[in-house]
Amino acid sequence: MSQHIAKPRTTAVILAGGTGQRVGLSIPKQLLKIAGKAVIEHTLTTFENADSIDDIIVLMAPGYVPDIEKIVAKAGFTKVKKIIEGGSTRNETTERAIAALGENLAEGEDLNVLFHDAVRPLLSQRVIDDCVTALERYQAVDVAIPSADTIIVTRTHGGDGEFITEIPDRSRLRRGQTPQAFRLSTIRRAYEVAAGDPNFQATDDCSVVLKYLPDVPIHVVAGDEYNMKVTQPVDVFIADKLFQLASTTAPEQNGEDAYRELLTGRTVVIFGGSYGIGKDIAELAESYGAHVYALGRSTTGTHVENPEEVDDALSKAYAETGRIDHVVNTAGVLRIGKLAETDNATIEEALKVNYLAPVQIARSAYKYLAESQGQLLLYTSSSYTRGRAEYSLYSSTKAAMVNLTQALSDEWAGDGIRVNCINPERTATPMRTKAFGQEPAGSLLSSEAVARTSLDVLLSELTGHVIDVRQQDPTAGASRASGFEQALAGVLDRQDGVA
């Protein structure tokens, strides 16, 4: 009779011992803010959300453990079990992690452990899962990607500088990333053997296994180009832009009852609610029991570019229901034409409706959303990543919505207000029809699909995110895009996209 063998637990070890000197910082680079959060918070979020990870421990630079404790407490990371100081070297830090991991293990018990650089915040769930799966068969696993560059080996000759001594075959070369994954018993044994070498030093853990346990094969899992390490000043800029471009998955609610439970008795105020996406959101929210105020120029006579009318609309909703939980702004104007040939009235209208109105709505909504711990939802366009000829006003104001979202999500985080931005691809709305006329059936995303995703975002705990809604699955109508593959692919798609 076969006996069931329990699957070993998997612990992620976040190595955060760097000081930030190469980035030119006075604080450790893992505490640097990118896209509104500390780099290490992005990294911890990825492992917190990974189903294949059971526990997390953090090895932090000496003197900064309280900073991580604050981040963990504020974000509510439940998987983080220990935060301890790292060592003066990478090897010493790993040794401290191994000791901490073995403290509560029963005799004969083993663990899966993933060592990951805290300053690689763009790690995908796919890579984590592949590493854990590989540990079912192998004792040691590395993550790597092919080298797009030719690698040269050089030698310095006195004061004459460097000279090439070898050019290895690029087809066999890989660029190592993290995580590096091991059975705990294997990496512990490798370090025990290494301790007998007076000249021991290594910059990563797989090299310790390779040198001191040569009979243990190290399996290679395919990494990702965007699993970059924030090391140089330019990396900070690149990582920030990747986060700005990256889409996020909107958590879907579990059935109709969940929508009804989360929306019944709540108040939703929608500017731009006369038609299109705004109207569809209003109808959906109302069908689930929300008090909905769908405001628009053609229906309620509400002009979003008029701050007094925005104030009046919000105060009325609050007076009648005693709360405002969600504020949505889908209002916008699309004016196409060469800037040099655009009159002042058109420019002023675009700036007032597409930029100043969302700013005023945000400012007016703040006190109500702070009270309800609610959410502000804005909208951008698929053209925000790159301005196009004759769309200068529209594209630039829509890019501003992304920056406004990220700034306010950070500014209002302490008040418990969430701020997000929906980025629909080309969508069938009256505004688009007015600008482009009738387009081929099936070539556009439905406004109902965008409205459904918008509702999911409103009911989620997301904040500071740009959520792509793209038409990929013709049977589903829309796909909630996720991951940096979608972001990078989307840059190409958006060259001709206007929501």
C-alpha angles and dihedrals in degrees: 000000000000118000120222112243114211115236110248118251117254121223126189114215112203110206107209104158098120120119102209095237094134090054089051096244133143090214130054109281091235088068093053112114118243120175090355098307137080112267091243091052090059089049094048091048090057093054093040088058095044111106091204093060119083103177140011131207124186126212104201133189111269113273096022103079092106089057091058092044089057092048092049093047094047094047093044096230104181098184096060104101103165138022113189137163118269125224133257092264136035090249093051090049091052091048090054090050092050090051092049092048092053097050098091101027120122118233110284093012118132135196138206110233130190117197111203134177110244089218093063096083097159097070115142128227088235093064092047092050093046091053093050091047091050090055089065087072107019134050096215131034133183130190119223144155131209116268113248090190128071109250119219130193115218141186128202117235110199113279094339094086130229128339130189115253099170142008108202122212103273093209090071097042122100133183111232121228135168153293098072108192131203146161101258091234090057099050090042091053091048091055092045090056091043090054088071092059111088090200096050117145132137137169096215139025101240089062089057091055092043093053103036101030100036093164093062111091116223111216119212122223119197111255130198132257090229094053086098129166117235099228110125128047091253089057090064091057094045094048091049091052092048090054089049091052096041119102123218131218114247109222110243117226119242102251137310094301091060092055090048093048093049097044107035108111094005122124120231121187115196123191109199090030097139096091146346120023094352093054092047091051090050093051093047095048091046092051088058094052103267124143100242129195107191105189127189144149094248097043111030098014091242114155109199091202089064110081093198092057091048090051092048093049093051095044091050092051090049094046092051099043105021093233146050114208104169134023118193128186118194095151116123146137128225115208117175124197147092111299094226089057096045117106124230094252092058092047091049092049093051093049094045097047102033100037117010094043095058089046091052092044090052093048093048094044095050099089093047095047092046088057095048097034084235139154140258114210121198132179133228132180131248086244093066094097094062131016116232133206112275092012097077096122096043098043095045094049091047091051086053089059090061092051091044090052094051094044095048094044088058095040094049099037092100089055093053093244117143121211124190139164130220117216109193120185118230104327133192101246133143089248092058093044090052090053101040107017123223115345130195114290113258094021094101135060114247118248088227091062091051090048092053092051089046090056091050090052092049090054095046132086092238119128134175093018135132107216116203119211110195135173104238108129110054090199093053097039092219140029124211097229119218139178136033093281087068091047095052094042089047092059088068094043092051095061089093100021125114118169 
